[in-house]
Amino acid sequence: MKDLIKRLTETFGPSGSEGPIREVIRKEVEPYVDEIRVDALGNFICFKKGSGGGKKVILDAHMDEIGAIVTHIDENGFLRFANIGGVSPVISLGQRVYFENGTFGVIGCEKLDDIKDLKLEKLYIDIGAASREEASKKVKVGDMAAFFQPAIDLGNRMVAKAMDDRIGCVVVIEVLKRLKQTAHDIYAVFASQEEVGLRGARVAAYGINPDVGIAFDVTGTGDTPKSHTMDVSLGKGAAIKVKDSSLICHPGLRDYLVKLAEENGIPYQMEVLERGGTDSGAIQLTRAGIPAGVISIPSRYIHSPCEMVDLGDVEACVKLCVAACESPLDF
Amino acid sequence: MDLRTLTSLSGVSGNEYEVRSAIIKELESMGISYECDVLGNVIARKGNQGPKVLVDAHMDEVGLIITYIEKDGFLRFRPVGGIDPRVLVSKRVLVGKEKIPGVIGAKAIHLQERDERTRVIPTDRLFIDIGAESREQAEKKVQPGDYVVFDTEYEELSPGIVKAKALDDRVGCALLLEILKQDWQNIQLYAVFAVQEEVGLRGARVAAFAVEPDMGIALEGTVCADIPGTDKEFQATRLGKGAALSIMDRGSIPDRAMLNQLVKIAEDEGIPYQFREATSGGNDAGVIQQAKAGCPVASVSVPCRYIHTPCSVMSMSDFEAARKLIIKFLESVEGGFRP
């Protein structure tokens, strides 16, 4: 699983430019599913047929990551950029970034009189070009960049960029690999454009018209020095979401997941996320409404190039999802 | 229909009657079939084979709505759509169906306290003066809920440079009418003249649901800040530099294959174009992309300085570039676009 995490997190895929990550996921899942398709927004949808008598179930994880989009190339070859999703100027400063075509750059900053003036508009990407002409050979306005950071193996924990939400993709891929027998028709949705407003999942869910939706995404923790209060910790198991700012999870599904975790001895914790949304928020509001829930992977330093997860938690999420797919889902 | 006529019509969001009627009249004279939906969108049709292409321009404009009539006959109002309160004071407006002339008033400089001179007057402190002496007198002409438009004349400031209100998005409507002049063999064209864009992309949302297109294109008048005091990297677009192609905004990320195709056509045909070098703002493409199971979208715009104010400024050369580009693009469409 560590190899898979490394491969997925080190692949390029800011919202709207999910081509490379989609291809990596395709290679992983193709042997384990019955049909695959890519929809109009670039969602990668994998269908695994059930043995019959079950429900239509979406397992969603978004494959896009936060990033930067080039808005202007100046006469000296420096690139101005805007954020794709929630990008902090403080975290961006000094980072290395890369483009889909392999061009690298570093993020520099204008002279500031006060560090409080630090905003994204004060930052630029330096790709080592000496002029607009030279820069334009490698990059054009509208091109997207992602943070560049190799994944690090810390033993039972790993750190990488884009752990949000490639770790969710890892969970869904593992479930597809391990799932032997299920009554349900499983639609694994590797969604596009979550970071800019749950856009991929919204149209994918409309197209699929499921009976149940479960999203797999990272959630914050409250277990670091003087952190804000949040009753989720790294290493304490799969986080079963109660609510975030995009949805209140279906209480029946939520309690059902808790019961499954208890019965199967899978470590879990309850999650209330005060800020942030997940694809289930869009899935829940599809058509006349879909019961939707979220199994979250606790993660520290979300939306930084150093997102940390615990492999025990990841394993718990996989087991809980497999248990759910093998159960009647009759909540 | 020319821009002079289109921009002279009143069409604040939710009150697009005048614009709709004029467009319908035009469509009828062109012999083009159309439908009106329940929100007031006009959907015109041309072409019977090939992919369904929804091309959208919104009919509505930003403006004001009367909320209260004071005892002494002054009218209180709220903005409809995004309006900077700094542009409102001392502007001429037209109130209600009868287009009663009025001015937005404020205390003269002589009577202002020192700190009043440095502060912006918020919209809820502003009022419209229609010359009425009492509530009774005002009520004979105006009632709460009446819409207010800016009283701005269309003018050519210099050859090819025009000034008008509501260029956002009558310029899109003008482009859409140009597209409808042509016969379409390779696409099923759904030309949507949308309502209520300025208050939350509401018309296009339901129109796109009904049409369920294979691809969508929004035609817009967009931000342009090539003005003194704005650094190049924050100008977004430049007047006279061609049709503006969106790279991303708050509502959508254009489909890269469509965007690349637009760029290729502009370069092959020698049509001036520029990227919209900003990601702020949003347009109907956002909701078209999200309708039902989704479709690829792109946005082609005409740069307009000072949009969302009583007078914006645009270049006819950019209009011409956008017209050529969008028509050539539609002619090039064979199948759909897939990521």
Interface residues (C-beta under 8 A of the other chain):
Chain A: S15 G16 S17 E18 G19 V38 D39 A40 L41 G42 I69 V70 T71 H72 D74 R80 A82 N83 I84 E121 K140 V141 G142 S192 Q193 V196 R199 R202 V203 A204 Y206 G207
Chain B: K232 E233 F234 L245 I247 M248 S252 I253 R256 L259 F275 E277 A278 T279 Q289 Q290 K292 A293 G294 C295 P296 G336 R338 P339
